[in-house]
Amino acid sequence: MSAREFRTTHCAGVIIKKYMEDYSIERGGIANLDFTGELIGQSGGPNPRVKIYRTKDLKYIGELKADQKLAQAQPFDKPADVISWFKNLNYGAVSPEVQDAIEDATKHDEAFKAIWNEHVD
C-alpha cells in the first residue's frame, strides 16, 4: 500500500474526501489482485480474515485470507455478487466472520446497506 489518492464524494450536499490506497492481494495458484481502493468492511479481531473493498472505479473486492500470506479474492460489480461468492465458499451459508464484514461494509457503502438491510413500509 504505497500510493494514496483522494476520492471526493458528494453526499447530501456535503463533500466527503477519503483516501484511496494501492492494494495487492497475493492469491495462491493465480495472479495477484492489484487495485486502488478503500477498505469498507472487515471481520472483527486483531487479524481479520474477511475483508471487503471498494475500488476507485466502484467495483467491489471480496477477500478471504487462507493464512497470513495467501488469500482468495475476486472482483465484482455489485455487493450481491460479493455476498454470493462468500456464500459459495462456505457451502451456501454466510459465516459469522463474513456477516461481520458485510455489516461493517453497510456502514461505509450505501449499495451494501441497500442489499443487506431489508426495509418494509
N, C-alpha and C positions, 0 to 999 in steps of 0.2 A: 504494500500500500504506500506508494510513493507520492504520486501527484494528487493534488486536490483542486477542485474547481467548485465555484458557486453554482447552485441551481436556484433560480428565482421562481417562486410560485405566488400567484395571486389567489388569495382565499378570502372571500367576503370583504373585498376592498383592502385587505392587509397584504403587504408583500412579505413573504417569508423567504429567507435565504438559508439554504442548507449546503453543507459541504458534501461534494461527491468525492469518492476516493477510488483509486485503481485497485482492483482485487484480482487475484489469481488463485483459483481453486485447483489443487492437484488431484486428479482423478485416476484411479487405478485402471490400467489397460486401455485408456483412451486419452485423447488430447486434453491438456489443461484447459480450464474455462477462464478466460480473461475478460474483464468488463470494467466499466466505470459506473459506479452507482452508490447507493446508500443502503445500509443495513436497516431494515424496517421491522424485523421481528426475530426473536431467538428464544430458545427454551431457557429455563432457569438454571441456576447453579453456576459454579465457578468456571466450568468448562462446557459451555453449551454445545450439544451435539447437533441441534437443528437450527438452521438459520434461513431467513428469507430476505432477499434483497430486491430493490427496485433499481433498474438501470437508468442511465440518463435518457435513453430512448423509450422509457416507460414499459420495458419488458420486466418480467419477474424471474428470479433465480431461486430455486429451492436447493438447499444443501443439507445432506445428512452425513455427518462425519463417521467414518468407519473406525478410525483411530486418530492419533494426533497428527498424522501426516496425510493420509488419503481420505477422500470423501466421494460420495455420489452426489452429483449436482447436474441440474438440467435447466435450460432457459425455457420460459413460457410466455405466451401473450397475455394470459388472463389469470387472475387469482384462482378461479375454479380449476384451471388446469394444474396449478401447483398443488392444490389440495388433493386432487385425484391422483397425482403422481405419488404423493406421500402415502395415500391410502393403498395404492398398488404395491408399494414397498412393504406394507405391513398387512398383507392378505385382506385388504378391503376395509380395514379399520384405521381410525385416527388414534395414534398412541398418545399418552399424556404429554410426552415431550413435544410432539407435533402440535397438539392443541395449545400448549403454552406459547409456541412460536406464532401460531396463527392469531391467537388472541392478542399477542403483543403487536403483530402487524396491523390489526384492526385499529389500534391507537394511532398509527402513523400513516395509514393509507385508506382513503375513502372506498376504493374498489374492494379491498379486503373486508372492510366493515360492511359494505352492502351485501356481499356474498355470504358472510359468516353469521351476521345477525339477522334474525327473522323479525320483520315488522308487520304487525297486524293493526289495521284501522278499525 
